[in-house]
Amino acid sequence: MHDPMATREPFERSRARLSLVGALCAGLTVLVQGIEQVLSLAMPAPATRETLIQYRPVDGVLAASGLFRLLLLLTLTAAIALNRARRAPAASLVGFACTLLVIGFELAQRSIDLFVVRLQWTREYEVTQVAAVQAQILERAAQWNRITEALYFPPIVMLCIASGCFALALWSDERRLTRLVALAWTLNAARLSGRLLAYGFHGLRVLVGHIYFPVVVVLYATVAVWLWSESREASRKSP
């Protein structure tokens, strides 16, 4: 006769481990975002045309931290999806799948921006002494920025869907902390919706930019606390 406890305990052990790692990743996300915020405010890019291709050491740090955040996002959303897999399988799966699509896009875009635009085009700009060629390189970089901005529309939609799915998956739980995390994901979905609206109403861009960091801190701080509590609960269920 099948014993349900025999399959439950391995699941709870996996949930406990992944939740603990996810909590650490969520906490690190807050830390990394804070460092990026400080660097961006302390060393803003100069307002020149050459800024489009200029490579500074701080740009390398920000690029590396951005890639690191993608790894953190992958792990913590996997932990959320596993935690809600039995209670809200559809919402958890869709939320995690949307996150994977966004991470794939981010990896491709950031790689091109760093290795082609910031490194290769910068070398070409510095080597050539012909003003017309330099102007062409700058115009190419400007077009890349415009194309990138347009291409970000689908990933933002995917992130908005993922945030809504995680909020839905968590809202079915009556525990106060879980409901709080669901509200945080709802707030993030609202922020992303505002970013989508900013494509048509440019006045919203400033507001969306100002609320980005506070919303991110609230979201990942609550996720870190919740995943840590989930890890403790799963550990008690799998002695």
C-alpha positions as a Markdown table, in Angstrom:
| # | Residue | x | y | z |
|---|---|---|---|---|
| 1 | Met | 0.0 | 0.0 | 0.0 |
| 2 | His | 1.3 | 3.4 | -0.9 |
| 3 | Asp | 2.4 | 5.6 | 2.0 |
| 4 | Pro | 1.8 | 9.3 | 1.3 |
| 5 | Met | 4.4 | 10.2 | 3.9 |
| 6 | Ala | 7.1 | 8.4 | 1.9 |
| 7 | Thr | 6.7 | 11.0 | -1.0 |
| 8 | Arg | 5.9 | 13.9 | 1.2 |
| 9 | Glu | 9.1 | 13.9 | 3.2 |
| 10 | Pro | 11.5 | 14.2 | 0.2 |
| 11 | Phe | 9.4 | 17.0 | -1.1 |
| 12 | Glu | 9.5 | 18.8 | 2.2 |
| 13 | Arg | 13.3 | 18.4 | 2.4 |
| 14 | Ser | 13.7 | 19.8 | -1.1 |
| 15 | Arg | 11.3 | 22.7 | -0.2 |
| 16 | Ala | 13.2 | 23.4 | 3.0 |
| 17 | Arg | 16.6 | 23.6 | 1.2 |
| 18 | Leu | 15.4 | 25.6 | -1.8 |
| 19 | Ser | 13.4 | 28.0 | 0.4 |
| 20 | Leu | 16.5 | 28.7 | 2.5 |
| 21 | Val | 18.6 | 29.3 | -0.6 |
| 22 | Gly | 15.8 | 31.4 | -2.1 |
| 23 | Ala | 15.6 | 33.5 | 1.1 |
| 24 | Leu | 19.3 | 34.2 | 0.9 |
| 25 | Cys | 19.0 | 35.1 | -2.8 |
| 26 | Ala | 16.1 | 37.5 | -2.0 |
| 27 | Gly | 18.2 | 39.2 | 0.7 |
| 28 | Leu | 21.2 | 39.4 | -1.6 |
| 29 | Thr | 19.0 | 41.0 | -4.2 |
| 30 | Val | 18.1 | 43.8 | -1.9 |
| 31 | Leu | 21.8 | 44.3 | -1.1 |
| 32 | Val | 22.9 | 44.3 | -4.7 |
| 33 | Gln | 20.1 | 46.7 | -5.7 |
| 34 | Gly | 21.2 | 49.0 | -2.9 |
| 35 | Ile | 24.8 | 49.0 | -4.1 |
| 36 | Glu | 23.7 | 49.6 | -7.7 |
| 37 | Gln | 21.6 | 52.5 | -6.5 |
| 38 | Val | 24.5 | 54.1 | -4.6 |
| 39 | Leu | 26.9 | 53.7 | -7.6 |
| 40 | Ser | 24.4 | 55.2 | -10.0 |
| 41 | Leu | 23.8 | 58.2 | -7.8 |
| 42 | Ala | 27.4 | 58.7 | -6.9 |
| 43 | Met | 28.8 | 58.3 | -10.5 |
| 44 | Pro | 26.2 | 59.3 | -13.0 |
| 45 | Ala | 27.1 | 59.0 | -16.7 |
| 46 | Pro | 28.2 | 62.3 | -18.3 |
| 47 | Ala | 25.7 | 63.9 | -20.6 |
| 48 | Thr | 27.6 | 63.6 | -23.9 |
| 49 | Arg | 26.9 | 61.7 | -27.1 |
| 50 | Glu | 30.0 | 59.6 | -26.4 |
| 51 | Thr | 28.2 | 58.3 | -23.3 |
| 52 | Leu | 26.3 | 56.0 | -25.7 |
| 53 | Ile | 29.4 | 53.8 | -26.1 |
| 54 | Gln | 31.7 | 54.9 | -23.3 |
| 55 | Tyr | 32.9 | 52.1 | -21.1 |
| 56 | Arg | 33.8 | 53.0 | -17.5 |
| 57 | Pro | 34.8 | 50.6 | -14.7 |
| 58 | Val | 31.6 | 51.4 | -12.9 |
| 59 | Asp | 29.7 | 50.2 | -16.0 |
| 60 | Gly | 31.5 | 46.9 | -15.8 |
| 61 | Val | 30.5 | 46.6 | -12.1 |
| 62 | Leu | 26.9 | 47.4 | -12.9 |
| 63 | Ala | 26.8 | 44.9 | -15.8 |
| 64 | Ala | 28.3 | 42.2 | -13.6 |
| 65 | Ser | 25.8 | 42.9 | -10.7 |
| 66 | Gly | 22.9 | 42.9 | -13.2 |
| 67 | Leu | 23.9 | 39.4 | -14.4 |
| 68 | Phe | 24.3 | 38.2 | -10.8 |
| 69 | Arg | 20.8 | 39.5 | -10.0 |
| 70 | Leu | 19.4 | 37.4 | -12.9 |
| 71 | Leu | 20.8 | 34.3 | -11.2 |
| 72 | Leu | 19.3 | 35.4 | -7.8 |
| 73 | Leu | 16.0 | 36.0 | -9.5 |
| 74 | Leu | 16.0 | 32.5 | -11.1 |
| 75 | Thr | 16.7 | 30.9 | -7.7 |
| 76 | Leu | 14.2 | 32.8 | -5.6 |
| 77 | Thr | 11.3 | 32.5 | -8.1 |
| 78 | Ala | 12.1 | 28.7 | -8.4 |
| 79 | Ala | 11.8 | 28.6 | -4.6 |
| 80 | Ile | 8.4 | 30.4 | -4.7 |
| 81 | Ala | 7.1 | 28.1 | -7.5 |
| 82 | Leu | 8.1 | 25.0 | -5.6 |
| 83 | Asn | 6.5 | 26.2 | -2.4 |
| 84 | Arg | 3.2 | 26.9 | -4.2 |
| 85 | Ala | 3.4 | 23.9 | -6.6 |
| 86 | Arg | 0.8 | 21.8 | -4.8 |
| 87 | Arg | -1.6 | 24.6 | -3.8 |
| 88 | Ala | -1.5 | 26.7 | -7.0 |
| 89 | Pro | 0.3 | 24.7 | -9.7 |
| 90 | Ala | -0.9 | 26.6 | -12.7 |
| 91 | Ala | -0.1 | 30.1 | -11.4 |
| 92 | Ser | 3.2 | 28.9 | -10.0 |
| 93 | Leu | 4.2 | 27.3 | -13.3 |
| 94 | Val | 3.1 | 30.3 | -15.5 |
| 95 | Gly | 4.9 | 32.7 | -13.2 |
| 96 | Phe | 8.2 | 30.8 | -13.2 |
| 97 | Ala | 8.0 | 30.2 | -17.0 |
| 98 | Cys | 7.5 | 34.0 | -17.6 |
| 99 | Thr | 10.5 | 34.7 | -15.4 |
| 100 | Leu | 12.6 | 32.2 | -17.4 |
| 101 | Leu | 11.7 | 34.0 | -20.7 |
| 102 | Val | 12.6 | 37.4 | -19.2 |
| 103 | Ile | 16.0 | 36.1 | -17.9 |
| 104 | Gly | 16.8 | 34.7 | -21.4 |
| 105 | Phe | 16.1 | 38.0 | -22.9 |
| 106 | Glu | 18.1 | 39.9 | -20.3 |
| 107 | Leu | 21.1 | 37.7 | -20.8 |
| 108 | Ala | 21.1 | 38.2 | -24.6 |
| 109 | Gln | 20.5 | 42.0 | -24.3 |
| 110 | Arg | 23.1 | 42.6 | -21.6 |
| 111 | Ser | 25.7 | 40.5 | -23.4 |
| 112 | Ile | 25.3 | 42.4 | -26.6 |
| 113 | Asp | 25.4 | 45.7 | -24.8 |
| 114 | Leu | 28.5 | 44.9 | -22.8 |
| 115 | Phe | 30.6 | 43.0 | -25.4 |
| 116 | Val | 29.6 | 44.6 | -28.6 |
| 117 | Val | 28.4 | 48.2 | -27.8 |
| 118 | Arg | 30.5 | 49.0 | -24.7 |
| 119 | Leu | 33.7 | 47.2 | -25.7 |
| 120 | Gln | 33.9 | 46.6 | -29.4 |
| 121 | Trp | 32.3 | 49.8 | -30.6 |
| 122 | Thr | 34.3 | 51.8 | -28.0 |
| 123 | Arg | 37.5 | 50.4 | -29.4 |
| 124 | Glu | 36.4 | 51.2 | -33.0 |
| 125 | Tyr | 35.5 | 54.7 | -31.9 |
| 126 | Glu | 38.9 | 55.3 | -30.2 |
| 127 | Val | 41.0 | 53.8 | -33.0 |
| 128 | Thr | 39.5 | 55.7 | -35.9 |
| 129 | Gln | 40.5 | 59.3 | -36.4 |
| 130 | Val | 37.8 | 60.0 | -39.0 |
| 131 | Ala | 35.0 | 62.2 | -37.7 |
| 132 | Ala | 32.4 | 60.8 | -40.1 |
| 133 | Val | 33.1 | 57.2 | -38.9 |
| 134 | Gln | 32.9 | 58.3 | -35.3 |
| 135 | Ala | 29.6 | 59.9 | -36.0 |
| 136 | Gln | 28.3 | 56.7 | -37.6 |
| 137 | Ile | 29.4 | 54.6 | -34.6 |
| 138 | Leu | 27.5 | 57.1 | -32.3 |
| 139 | Glu | 24.4 | 56.9 | -34.4 |
| 140 | Arg | 24.6 | 53.1 | -34.4 |
| 141 | Ala | 24.7 | 53.2 | -30.6 |
| 142 | Ala | 21.8 | 55.6 | -30.5 |
| 143 | Gln | 19.8 | 53.2 | -32.7 |
| 144 | Trp | 20.7 | 50.3 | -30.5 |
| 145 | Asn | 19.4 | 52.1 | -27.4 |
| 146 | Arg | 16.1 | 52.9 | -29.2 |
| 147 | Ile | 15.7 | 49.3 | -30.4 |
| 148 | Thr | 16.5 | 48.0 | -26.9 |
| 149 | Glu | 13.9 | 50.3 | -25.3 |
| 150 | Ala | 11.2 | 49.0 | -27.7 |
| 151 | Leu | 12.2 | 45.4 | -27.3 |
| 152 | Tyr | 11.8 | 45.7 | -23.5 |
| 153 | Phe | 8.0 | 45.9 | -23.9 |
| 154 | Pro | 7.4 | 42.1 | -24.1 |
| 155 | Pro | 9.7 | 41.3 | -21.2 |
| 156 | Ile | 8.0 | 43.9 | -19.0 |
| 157 | Val | 4.6 | 42.3 | -20.0 |
| 158 | Met | 6.0 | 38.9 | -19.0 |
| 159 | Leu | 7.3 | 40.3 | -15.6 |
| 160 | Cys | 3.9 | 41.8 | -15.0 |
| 161 | Ile | 2.2 | 38.5 | -15.7 |
| 162 | Ala | 4.7 | 36.7 | -13.5 |
| 163 | Ser | 4.1 | 39.1 | -10.6 |
| 164 | Gly | 0.3 | 38.7 | -11.0 |
| 165 | Cys | 0.7 | 34.9 | -11.0 |
| 166 | Phe | 2.8 | 34.8 | -7.9 |
| 167 | Ala | 0.4 | 37.2 | -6.2 |
| 168 | Leu | -2.5 | 34.9 | -7.1 |
| 169 | Ala | -0.6 | 31.7 | -6.0 |
| 170 | Leu | 0.1 | 33.3 | -2.6 |
| 171 | Trp | -3.2 | 35.0 | -2.0 |
| 172 | Ser | -5.0 | 31.6 | -1.4 |
| 173 | Asp | -3.0 | 31.2 | 1.8 |
| 174 | Glu | -4.7 | 32.7 | 4.9 |
| 175 | Arg | -1.5 | 33.3 | 6.8 |
| 176 | Arg | -0.7 | 37.0 | 7.3 |
| 177 | Leu | 2.9 | 36.9 | 6.1 |
| 178 | Thr | 2.0 | 35.0 | 2.9 |
| 179 | Arg | -0.8 | 37.6 | 2.2 |
| 180 | Leu | 1.8 | 40.3 | 2.8 |
| 181 | Val | 4.1 | 38.8 | 0.1 |
| 182 | Ala | 1.1 | 38.5 | -2.2 |
| 183 | Leu | 0.4 | 42.2 | -1.7 |
| 184 | Ala | 4.1 | 43.0 | -2.5 |
| 185 | Trp | 3.9 | 41.1 | -5.8 |
| 186 | Thr | 0.6 | 43.0 | -6.6 |
| 187 | Leu | 2.5 | 46.2 | -5.9 |
| 188 | Asn | 5.2 | 45.1 | -8.2 |
| 189 | Ala | 2.7 | 44.3 | -10.9 |
| 190 | Ala | 1.2 | 47.8 | -10.5 |
| 191 | Arg | 4.7 | 49.3 | -10.9 |
| 192 | Leu | 5.3 | 47.3 | -14.1 |
| 193 | Ser | 1.9 | 48.3 | -15.4 |
| 194 | Gly | 2.9 | 51.9 | -14.9 |
| 195 | Arg | 6.1 | 51.3 | -16.8 |
| 196 | Leu | 4.1 | 49.9 | -19.7 |
| 197 | Leu | 1.8 | 52.9 | -19.7 |
| 198 | Ala | 4.9 | 55.1 | -19.8 |
| 199 | Tyr | 5.5 | 53.9 | -23.3 |
| 200 | Gly | 2.5 | 56.0 | -24.3 |
| 201 | Phe | 2.5 | 58.6 | -21.6 |
| 202 | His | 6.1 | 59.8 | -21.2 |
| 203 | Gly | 5.3 | 61.8 | -18.1 |
| 204 | Leu | 5.0 | 58.6 | -16.1 |
| 205 | Arg | 8.6 | 57.7 | -16.7 |
| 206 | Val | 9.9 | 60.0 | -13.9 |
| 207 | Leu | 7.3 | 58.6 | -11.4 |
| 208 | Val | 8.0 | 55.0 | -12.3 |
| 209 | Gly | 11.7 | 55.6 | -12.0 |
| 210 | His | 11.3 | 57.1 | -8.5 |
| 211 | Ile | 9.2 | 54.3 | -7.1 |
| 212 | Tyr | 11.4 | 51.5 | -8.7 |
| 213 | Phe | 13.9 | 51.1 | -5.8 |
| 214 | Pro | 11.4 | 51.3 | -2.9 |
| 215 | Val | 9.1 | 48.8 | -4.5 |
| 216 | Val | 12.0 | 46.4 | -5.2 |
| 217 | Val | 13.2 | 46.6 | -1.6 |
| 218 | Val | 9.7 | 46.0 | -0.2 |
| 219 | Leu | 9.1 | 43.1 | -2.5 |
| 220 | Tyr | 12.4 | 41.1 | -2.0 |
| 221 | Ala | 12.6 | 41.9 | 1.7 |
| 222 | Thr | 9.2 | 40.4 | 2.3 |
| 223 | Val | 10.0 | 37.5 | 0.0 |
| 224 | Ala | 13.2 | 36.8 | 2.0 |
| 225 | Val | 11.3 | 36.7 | 5.3 |
| 226 | Trp | 8.6 | 34.5 | 3.9 |
| 227 | Leu | 10.9 | 32.0 | 2.3 |
| 228 | Trp | 12.9 | 31.7 | 5.5 |
| 229 | Ser | 9.7 | 31.0 | 7.4 |
| 230 | Glu | 8.7 | 28.4 | 4.7 |
| 231 | Ser | 12.1 | 26.8 | 5.1 |
| 232 | Arg | 11.6 | 26.4 | 8.8 |
| 233 | Glu | 8.1 | 25.0 | 8.4 |
| 234 | Ala | 9.3 | 22.5 | 5.8 |
| 235 | Ser | 12.2 | 21.4 | 8.0 |
| 236 | Arg | 9.7 | 20.6 | 10.8 |
| 237 | Lys | 7.7 | 18.4 | 8.4 |
| 238 | Ser | 10.7 | 16.4 | 7.3 |
| 239 | Pro | 12.7 | 15.4 | 10.4 |
